[in-house]
Amino acid sequence: MLLDDPELTRRGPGEEFALAYARGGPEVSEVSVELRASISDLFPPAQRRPRYTVRHLLKKAVVDSDEVTVYRERAAEVSPGTAAPEWDFEVGVATAKIRTVRASVPVPAPILADPAALAAFVDFRLLVRLGTAENEELLSGEDGLLRIPGLRRHSPAGTVTERLLSTTALCEWYGGSADGVVMHPDDWWPLVDGGLLERLATQGVKVSRTRMIPAGSALVGDFTAAATLLDRRASTIRLSGGVLTAEIREGLAVHLPGHFVLASLTEG
């Protein structure tokens, strides 16, 4: 039996925290556990009902500092008929900052008294809130994908399917190849009926659904080439004042802003 499992190779985040809390005894009101893992990846239901978050669309790099210098290419002014605009990209560098993403939830006293219930509460209630907070940070945070300078916008015509496919084609104009889409659940679920999601998956395109993007829009991009999730592999689960808080440390580096297109899926 492992006395501690900070990299979570054998135990989940909930088990690790429940063990630390139990060691402190019933009089302890504050506990903090540091983990060498990104716990937003470890929401248990995701193992039996795969659901992509924004994190899952991005390539990842483990980093050991809070500021990272990364390359960035910006599109120059070119004529619409140019076959390969990327030949004229302006190549430079940018500084990506590591930030803390956190989520909290009150925990009832009877749950704290039961180690199994506490472990489940962390894994099933706290982690799902952390995943939502992470989606919001990666999309709309200070360095989020919906706020990057150079994000292209597209208002195609036709059905939702036609609009999405038109936008994935537009991603390739800068030399990319769309491999990810972020959509609101209101727009995602109707696509189940038409089979578009399966056809996109066949082409290697992952589709993430989240309420953190406005309904009626879709962020389409070459997520693998255009951005990197900078992962400190550092998480904290803390109990204070009857409230459980989870934190992860990560940043987002955008290398090719023009490889992302925000599309309108509705008229007007």
N, C-alpha and C positions, 0 to 999 in steps of 0.2 A: 504493500500500500504506500502511495506517495504521501509524505507528510504535507508537502506543498506542491502545487502544480501551476506555477505562474504563467507558463506558456500554454496551459489548457490542452495538453496532449492526451490526458486521460479523463479529466473532469470538465464539466461545463462551468460557465461563470457563476451560475446559481449555487452549484455544489461548493465551489471554492469560497464564495462569500458566506454561505451557511456554516461551513466548517470554521471559518475565522470568527464568526459571531458566536458560535457555540463555545469556542475556546475562551472567549472573554467572560462567559458566565452570564447569568440572568440579570445582573445589576448593570451591565454595560449598556450605555445609551448611544455611544458613538463608536463606529468601526469604519476603518478605511482599508481597502484591499487594492494593491497595485498588481496589475497583470501585464505580462509581456505578450499581449495579443490584441487584435482588433475585435472587440466583442460584438460589434454590429454585424459581423459575419456569421454569428453563431445562434441566431434565432431558431429554436428547434423545429417549428413547423415548416421552415424552408427546406428541410431535408426530405419531407414527403410530399410537399406541394410547391415545387420550385417557382419562385417569384423573383424576378430580377429587380434589384434596387438600382439606383444610379451608380452606386459603387461597383456593381457587377458588370457594368458596361465599360469601365475604365481599366486600362492597364495599371499596374501598381509597382511602386518602387519603395523599398524600405530605406528610410533616411535617418541620420543621427544628429541632425541639427534643426533649429527652428526657422532657419532661412536657407533656401536652396536656390542657387543660380541655375537657370534653365534656358534653353534656346527658344526663340520665338521667331516665326516667319509671318510677315504681314503682306497682304496682297497689295501690289502696286496698281496704279490706274492703267488698265489695258482695254483695248477695244473688245466688244462682245464677240467678234469673230476670231479672236486669238485661240488657237488650238490648245496651247499649254501655258496658261497664265503663270503657273508656278515658276517658269524660267525667270520671271522678273520679280519674284518675291524679295522683299527686304528682310535680310536675316540679321537678327540681333539677339540680345539676351534680356531676361526679365528675372526678378526676384519673387519667388513664391514663398509665402509665409505659412508656417504651421499654426493651426488654430485649434481651440478646444471646442468640441461639440458635446453638448450635455443634454440630459433629459432627467426629469424627476417624477416620482410618484409617491404619495403617502402610503405607508404600510401599516395595516391594522396590528395591534399588539398580539392577538392570538396567532397571527401568521409568524411573528417573530419567535413565538414560543415553540413552534414546530419546525425542525430543521428541513424536513422534506417539503413542507408547504412553503417555507422561505425560499428554498432553492427554486421551486417551480415559479414562485412569484417573480423572482429576478429574471428567470429565463423567458417567461411567457408574457409578463406585463411590463417590466422595466426595459427589456431589450427591444420590444416592439416600439416603444416610445422613442428609444434612442435611434432606431432605424428611420423613423419619421423625421426626427430632428436632423439626421445626417442627410436625408434626401433634400430637405429644405436648405441646408447649408450649401450643398454641392450645386444646387440650382439657383438659389436666390441670395446666398450669403454674399459677403463683400467681394469675394473672388469667384462667385458662382457662374455657372455656364450661361444663365440667362442674362447676365450683366456684363459679359466680356466685351470690350471694344472690338469691333470687327465682326460681331455676330451678324450673319446675313439673315434677311427676312424675305419670306416668299408668300404670296397670296395667289395660289393657283386656282383654277376653276375645276368643276366637276364633282364627282362623288368623293367621299372621304378616301376611298381606296385610290382613286385617280389622283387626288391631291397628295397623298403620301408617296405614291410612286413617282410623281413628278418631282417631289422634293428630294427623294433619294437619288434621282438622276442628277439633280442640280448639285449635289455634293461632289460629284465626280468632275465638275468643271474646273475645280482647283487641284485636281490630281488625287482626290481622296476616293474612298469607296465606303459608302454608308454601311455601318455594321451595328448601329444602335438607334433606337427611337425611344423617347420618353413621352408618355401620353397620360392624360387624366383617365380614371376608370370609366367615366361616362362615355368617352370616345373609344376606349379599349374593348369593352365588352361587346358592343355590336359587331366588332370585327371577328368574333368567334364564330358567328353564324356563317359568314362568307368564306371562311377558310384562309383569309389573308395572313393570319399569324403563322400558320403552318408553312405557307409558301415563303414568307420572309425568313423563317427559321431555316428552311432548306438552303437559302442563299447566305446563311451566316449572320443574319440580322437579329439581334436580341431586342425585344420590346419590353420596356419597363413601364409599369403603371403606378402612378402616385398622385395623390391629391395636391401635391406641392407644385404642380404645373397647372396653369389655368385651363379649364375645359375649353374645347374648341381650338386648341393649338397643339402642336407637336414639335419637339426638338429632335431633329434628325442630324446625325453626324457620323463621321469616321472617328469614333471614340478612341479606338486603339491607337491610331496614329496621332491624333490631334491633342490629346491630353493625358496626364499621368496623375494618379492619386498618390500623393506622397505620404507614406504611412510611417509613423513613429513606432508602431507596434507597442503602444503604451495606452493602457486603459485603467480606469479607476472605478470601483464601486464603493460608495460611501453611504453610511447611515448616520443621520444627524437630525435630532429633533423629530423623530418619527417619520422622516422622509428619506427614501432611498434615491440616490443620484448616481447615474452612470455617466462617465466621460470617456471620450476617445480623443487622441491627438492626431491630426492629419491636415494635409494641405492639398491644394489643387493647382497643378501647373498646366497651363494651356499653351501649347506650342504652335498650333495652327488654327487661329480663331475662325478663319474663313472656311474651315471644314465643318462648321456647325451652321445649320439653317433652322430658324424658327418659322414654322409654317402655320398658316391659318387653315383650319379645317371647316370653316363656316363662311357664309356669304357676308360681305361687308367688312 
